[in-house]
């Protein structure tokens, strides 16, 4: 191989490694964004479940006449 061919090979390997690093970074950012959205949705659902359970308990207490 000539010197130019070796330089082109080394540059190609370096550019390929940088490209793969950027692609992995973009994929990781997308995964982080998705997991953040899923955790927010799960937190909202848990808060809604908690609220509905407290309303249900309040109704039962009112129905049976139980006081705190």
N, CA, C and O of each residue as an XYZ file, in Angstrom:
272
protein
N       0.832     -1.183      0.000
C       0.000      0.000      0.000
C       0.875      1.245      0.000
O       1.945      1.291      0.607
N       0.389      2.217     -0.685
C       1.143      3.470     -0.724
C       0.822      4.295      0.527
O      -0.087      3.965      1.289
N       1.565      5.341      0.713
C       1.374      6.217      1.858
C      -0.009      6.870      1.790
O      -0.680      7.000      2.814
N      -0.434      7.274      0.612
C      -1.757      7.888      0.452
C      -2.863      6.901      0.795
O      -3.849      7.272      1.432
N      -2.711      5.673      0.387
C      -3.721      4.662      0.686
C      -3.808      4.402      2.188
O      -4.900      4.249      2.734
N      -2.658      4.352      2.849
C      -2.649      4.161      4.304
C      -3.307      5.341      5.018
O      -4.064      5.147      5.969
N      -3.025      6.553      4.566
C      -3.652      7.732      5.165
C      -5.164      7.713      4.953
O      -5.926      8.047      5.861
N      -5.592      7.325      3.761
C      -7.027      7.237      3.471
C      -7.683      6.173      4.345
O      -8.799      6.379      4.821
N      -7.024      5.054      4.564
C      -7.553      3.995      5.407
C      -7.696      4.481      6.848
O      -8.730      4.267      7.479
N      -6.672      5.124      7.357
C      -6.707      5.621      8.731
C      -7.796      6.683      8.885
O      -8.539      6.676      9.867
N      -7.890      7.591      7.922
C      -8.936      8.619      7.975
C     -10.318      7.982      7.886
O     -11.236      8.402      8.591
N     -10.474      7.001      7.050
C     -11.764      6.320      6.918
C     -12.168      5.618      8.199
O     -13.333      5.667      8.594
N     -11.217      4.967      8.851
C     -11.504      4.298     10.128
C     -11.901      5.333     11.186
O     -12.847      5.120     11.945
N     -11.174      6.451     11.231
C     -11.479      7.506     12.205
C     -12.844      8.126     11.959
O     -13.614      8.324     12.898
N     -13.148      8.432     10.707
C     -14.445      9.023     10.381
C     -15.567      8.032     10.666
O     -16.623      8.418     11.166
N     -15.348      6.768     10.354
C     -16.355      5.744     10.645
C     -16.610      5.597     12.130
O     -17.756      5.436     12.551
N     -15.550      5.650     12.933
C     -15.704      5.538     14.388
C     -16.460      6.740     14.936
O     -17.320      6.582     15.803
N     -16.154      7.939     14.447
C     -16.864      9.131     14.897
C     -18.333      9.091     14.481
O     -19.208      9.488     15.250
N     -18.598      8.622     13.287
C     -19.979      8.520     12.809
C     -20.768      7.551     13.666
O     -21.906      7.836     14.037
N     -20.183      6.417     13.982
C     -20.877      5.437     14.828
C     -21.114      6.003     16.225
O     -22.165      5.759     16.818
N     -20.150      6.756     16.759
C     -20.326      7.358     18.080
C     -21.483      8.347     18.068
O     -22.280      8.384     19.005
N     -21.578      9.145     17.015
C     -22.686     10.110     16.904
C     -24.014      9.383     16.769
O     -25.000      9.776     17.391
N     -24.050      8.335     15.969
C     -25.302      7.585     15.804
C     -25.740      6.934     17.112
O     -26.930      6.924     17.427
N     -24.801      6.394     17.868
C     -25.135      5.813     19.172
C     -25.613      6.893     20.141
O     -26.529      6.659     20.930
N     -24.995      8.078     20.084
C     -25.413      9.175     20.945
C     -26.849      9.594     20.622
O     -27.642      9.833     21.533
N     -27.181      9.684     19.354
C     -28.537     10.053     18.946
C     -29.534      8.996     19.412
O     -30.611      9.330     19.905
N     -29.180      7.735     19.259
C     -30.057      6.658     19.724
C     -30.269      6.696     21.228
O     -31.383      6.489     21.709
N     -29.201      6.960     21.970
C     -29.313      7.060     23.432
C     -30.180      8.244     23.840
O     -30.951      8.141     24.794
N     -30.068      9.368     23.133
C     -30.902     10.532     23.441
C     -32.375     10.221     23.201
O     -33.231     10.623     23.989
N     -32.671      9.514     22.125
C     -34.057      9.134     21.845
C     -34.596      8.193     22.912
O     -35.734      8.337     23.359
N     -33.772      7.227     23.320
C     -34.197      6.300     24.379
C     -34.451      7.036     25.690
O     -35.411      6.740     26.400
N     -33.588      7.992     26.003
C     -33.762      8.761     27.243
C     -35.046      9.578     27.184
O     -35.769      9.675     28.175
N     -35.330     10.163     26.029
C     -36.553     10.958     25.877
C     -37.786     10.075     26.010
O     -38.765     10.468     26.643
N     -37.746      8.891     25.420
C     -38.874      7.957     25.525
C     -39.082      7.497     26.957
O     -40.214      7.446     27.440
N     -37.991      7.161     27.639
C     -38.133      6.678     29.014
C     -38.613      7.792     29.935
O     -39.350      7.527     30.885
N     -38.209      9.037     29.672
C     -38.706     10.161     30.464
C     -40.207     10.330     30.267
O     -40.941     10.553     31.230
N     -40.661     10.225     29.026
C     -42.094     10.345     28.761
C     -42.866      9.201     29.413
O     -43.949      9.415     29.959
N     -42.320      7.994     29.359
C     -42.989      6.852     29.991
C     -43.053      7.006     31.504
O     -44.060      6.660     32.122
N     -41.975      7.529     32.108
C     -41.983      7.703     33.564
C     -42.969      8.791     33.973
O     -43.635      8.663     35.000
N     -43.072      9.857     33.186
C     -44.063     10.897     33.481
C     -45.478     10.342     33.387
O     -46.327     10.629     34.231
N     -45.719      9.547     32.356
C     -47.044      8.957     32.192
C     -47.361      8.004     33.338
O     -48.487      7.985     33.835
N     -46.388      7.221     33.758
C     -46.605      6.299     34.879
C     -46.866      7.069     36.170
O     -47.705      6.667     36.976
N     -46.148      8.174     36.366
C     -46.363      8.982     37.563
C     -47.763      9.592     37.564
O     -48.424      9.631     38.602
N     -48.215     10.066     36.409
C     -49.576     10.620     36.312
C     -50.629      9.556     36.574
O     -51.622      9.806     37.258
N     -50.408      8.374     36.029
C     -51.363      7.287     36.266
C     -51.409      6.897     37.740
O     -52.481      6.635     38.284
N     -50.247      6.860     38.380
C     -50.210      6.521     39.797
C     -50.930      7.585     40.622
O     -51.652      7.259     41.565
N     -50.738      8.851     40.272
C     -51.424      9.925     40.994
C     -52.932      9.830     40.777
O     -53.709     10.037     41.710
N     -53.345      9.520     39.554
C     -54.778      9.377     39.272
C     -55.358      8.182     40.027
O     -56.461      8.271     40.565
N     -54.633      7.077     40.073
C     -55.098      5.905     40.821
C     -55.233      6.230     42.305
O     -56.197      5.830     42.957
N     -54.256      6.959     42.825
C     -54.301      7.346     44.240
C     -55.526      8.227     44.511
O     -56.232      8.039     45.502
N     -55.766      9.187     43.618
C     -56.915     10.073     43.786
C     -58.225      9.288     43.711
O     -59.112      9.482     44.542
N     -58.347      8.409     42.727
C     -59.587      7.637     42.585
C     -59.803      6.712     43.780
O     -60.936      6.525     44.222
N     -58.726      6.133     44.303
C     -58.861      5.288     45.494
C     -59.301      6.103     46.701
O     -60.097      5.631     47.512
N     -58.789      7.322     46.825
C     -59.204      8.152     47.963
C     -60.668      8.574     47.812
O     -61.392      8.646     48.805
N     -61.107      8.851     46.591
C     -62.521      9.184     46.362
C     -63.390      7.973     46.688
O     -64.434      8.105     47.327
N     -62.963      6.817     46.253
C     -63.722      5.592     46.534
C     -63.817      5.340     48.044
O     -64.880      4.976     48.546
N     -62.720      5.532     48.759
C     -62.718      5.360     50.209
C     -63.639      6.392     50.871
O     -64.383      6.067     51.796
N     -63.582      7.622     50.392
C     -64.447      8.666     50.942
C     -65.924      8.305     50.747
O     -66.730      8.476     51.662
N     -66.273      7.814     49.576
C     -67.662      7.404     49.317
C     -68.086      6.276     50.250
O     -69.191      6.284     50.791
N     -67.189      5.303     50.430
C     -67.525      4.199     51.336
C     -67.712      4.688     52.760
O     -68.623      4.248     53.461
N     -66.853      5.595     53.183
C     -66.977      6.122     54.537
C     -68.266      6.919     54.697
O     -68.919      6.846     55.737
N     -68.629      7.676     53.675
C     -69.862      8.448     53.750
C     -71.087      7.537     53.749
O     -72.082      7.812     54.419
N     -70.999      6.469     52.998
C     -72.121      5.550     52.896
C     -72.357      4.816     54.226
O     -73.497      4.631     54.653
N     -71.268      4.407     54.862
C     -71.412      3.628     56.093
C     -71.472      4.500     57.343
O     -71.766      4.003     58.431
N     -71.198      5.795     57.200
C     -71.254      6.691     58.330
C     -70.013      6.659     59.192
O     -70.053      7.107     60.338
N     -68.924      6.151     58.683
C     -67.670      6.073     59.443
C     -67.032      7.452     59.443
O     -66.946      8.104     58.402
N     -66.582      7.896     60.616
C     -65.901      9.177     60.746
C     -64.471      8.922     61.207
O     -64.196      7.935     61.891
N     -63.588      9.796     60.838
C     -62.184      9.645     61.235
C     -61.970     10.143     62.639
O     -60.850     10.096     63.146
